[in-house]
């Protein structure tokens, strides 16, 4: 990294520390796989970045690097280099499309939970440090709910649950939200419908799910939008180009931008150290 870049990053960090601003933390989840979660996470991050925000996307899904697959990029480093090679988080951060930053995954939360005390302390120190360098941390978590996933979710400011019209997706989303609320009743959870064909389908999917959650779980979850079924999405996936770049005026891209605008317009007031302290509590619970 060039000297003037390092100096500018230091100035930005000091300005944010003085102002009390820190990264908002948003986890994007789904009850089942194959609902477009990683694609939405990527394009949502890009939309925030296009609005001038510094965004760091964490790929915490298990398996192949989803961000690399969706962008056609090849990360030189990933989360395993932090775990196994004693690199800093800053050394494994990659530059993505449209100015986003990302940490390639492929290991999920498993290795994070298995860190020894020394590396765990280093991880928490670095998260604390870089929280002032970004406006948003976006966590793309693996599908489904495990005990570790749910406890990790208690650390973040917001949880976006992706749901499609498939009955299994709706049922799994409900089960996931029920599990989260059993651990953290005050969790801030949103519903985002994906691959919605019509107003009728929206009512049968996100509207109905919201009503059921309100009735049986006695919790209001806000619907922050729906993304329509759009053939352009599959074209973008095949071309390994985010839809906000390939077809920014497509219905799906515009819908994702509306979701990003919701967070851009929402004033969040939390303590700067809240995320790190909650994350520390979760990790020490292992």
N, C-alpha and C positions, 0 to 999 in steps of 0.2 A: 504494500500500500504506500502511495506517495506521501511525503511529509505534509504537504498542504491539505491532503484529504484527512489525515489523522488529526491535524489541528482543527479543521472544520468540524469533525465528529466530536471532538472534545468541547468545542464551543457550543454545539447543539445540545450536548448532554448537560452542560452547566446551565444553559438557558432553561432547559426543561426542569432541571432539579430546582432552580430558583422559582420557577413558575408553579411548581408542584404538579406538573403534567407528567403523565406516564402512559405506557401502552395499555389500551383497553384490551381485554382478553376475551376472545370469542371462540368457542368450540363448536364445530359443525359435526353432527352425529346422524346416524340412521339406525333404525332397529334391525334392518337387514341389508345385505349387500346388493349391488346392482341398481341403486336408485339414483345414481349420478352425483353422489356426495362429493367426491374428489374433484370432479369437473366444476361443480358449483363453488367449492372452496377456492379453487384456482381463479376462476373468473370473478368471484366476489372480491378477492384480494386485488386483482388487477383493477377493478372498478374503483376501489378505495385509493389505489396508487395513482390512478389517472386524475383523481381529485386533489392531488398534491400531498397525500399522506404517505408516511413511511410505514411500510407493511412488511412484517416477517411471518411467513407461512411455514408452519411446522408440519411435516408429513409424519404423523404418528400411526399411520395404518401399517398393518403387517403384510409383508410380501414385497413385491417389486415396487420401485419408486414410481408412484403414480404421477407425480409432477413431471418427472422426466418423460414418461410415456405420453402425457397430454401435451407437452410442449416440444417434443423432439430433441430436448437438450440432454446432455449427459453430465450429471454432477460429478465433479472431481472428488468431492468428499461427501460423507453422509454422517448420520448420527453415530454409527458404529466407530468412526474415527475418534470421536470424543470419548466413547466408552473404552475403546481398546488401545488407542495410540496416544492418549494424554494430550490431544489437541484442545485448544480453547474453542468455545462456541463461535467466536468471531472467525476463527480459521476455517470453520466448516460451513459458514454461511455463503450461499451461492447467489449470484445476481440472476434474476429471472426476467421474463418479458414485461415490458411497460414499467420498468423500474421497481418491480417487487423484489424482495429478498426471500430466500427460502432455505430451509434445512431439509435436505433429502433424508428420507427415513428408511423403511424396509425392516425395521426391528420392532416397531410398536412401542408400547409402554414397558414391555417385559424387561429389557436390559436396564431401563431407567430405574425400575423397582429393585433390580439386583445390584445396584452400584454399592461399592464398599464405602465406608464412612468418609474417606479422604476425597474420593471422586464425587460423592454426593455433596459434600461441602463446597467443592469447586463448582459444581453445576449450579447450586443455589446462589453462590456469589456472582457467577457470570450472568445468570438470569436477572438478578437484582441490578447489575450494572447496565445491561443492555435495555432494560425496561424503559430507561430514559432516552434511548436512541431511536425508539420507534413509537408510532402513534397507535398501531394495532399489532397484536399477536393473534394470528389465526391458527387454530389447531384442527387439523383434519384427522379425526380419530377413526379407528377401525369400526366396522359395522358390528352391531350387537352390544350387549352390556355385560361386562364382567364386574366383579367387585372392585378391581383396581381402576377400571375405567370410570365407574360411578364416583369413586372417591376422588379421582383426579378432577372430575367435573365440578366437584364442590369448591374447587380453587378458582374457577374462572368467573368473569363478570356476567357473561351471557352464553346461553346454549341454544343453538339453532338446530331443530330436528327436521330432517328431510323426510317427506312422506309422499308416496305415489298412490294412484288409485287402486293398486293391487290390494286385495283383502289382507294378504300376509304382511304387506308393508304397513298398513293401517294398524293391524293387531300388534305387530312388533314395536311400532312407534309408541302405542299406548303402554305396552309393557315396560318399555325403556323409561318413559316419563314417570310411570308409577314407581319404578325402582329408584330413580333419581330423587323423587319427592320423599321417599321413605328414609333417605339419608339426609337430604337438605330440603326442608319444607319451603324455605324462602327462595329457592333457586329461581332465577329468571330464565324462563323457557319460552321459545318462540316456535311456531309451526311455519314451515315453508313447503308448499305443495310443488311437486315437480311432475312434468309430463301430463299436465292437465289439459284435456281436450275441449272442455266446454264449461259454461257457468254451472250447468247441472252437475257435472263431475266434480267441480270445486265444492259444491254444497254437500255432495255425498262423501267427499274425502276430508278436506281440512276443516270445513265448517262443522260437519258431524263429529269429527274427532274432538274438536275444541269443546263442543257441547257435552260430549260424553265425559271428557276430563273434568269439566266444570261440575257435572252432576255427581259422578262417582268418586272423584278425587278431591272435590271441593277446592279446585285451583284454577285460576284464570290464566290461560296461556294465549298470548297474542298471536294472531295470524299476520305475518309480516309480508305475505305475498304468495303468488303462485306463478310458476314458470310453465308456459304452455308447451305442449308437444310440438316440437320444431325439428324438421328434418335437417336443418342446418347444423344442429348440434352434432349429429352423427358424422356429417361431412367434416366438421372441425376436428372431431376425434380422429378420424381416418387420416386427415392431413397433419395431425399433431400440431395444430394451431388453435389457441384459445379462441372461443367464439367472439369474444369482445374485440379481438384483433381481426379475425377473418370476416366476420359479418356483424359489425357493431350496431347496425340498424335492424337486425333480426328481432323477432318477438322475444326469443329467449334472452338475448343480450340485454334488451331494454328492461325486461323483468328483473334481471339480476342487478342492473344499475339502480332500479327502484329500491331494492333491498339495501344496497350499499348506501343510498341516499338517506334511508331511514336512520342508519347509525351515524351518518355524518351530521344529521340535524338533531340528534338526540344528545342532550347534555348529560354526561355521566359524572357523578360525584362519588368517588371512593377514595380510600386512603391509598397512597402510593405503594406501600409495602404489603397491602392486603393479599395480593396474588402470591407473592413470594412466601409470605408467612403461612398461608393456607397450603401452598404446595409443599413447604417444608413439613407441615403437620402430616400431610398425606404420605410423604415419602418415609417419614420416620415411623409411620404406622406399620410398615412392612414387616 
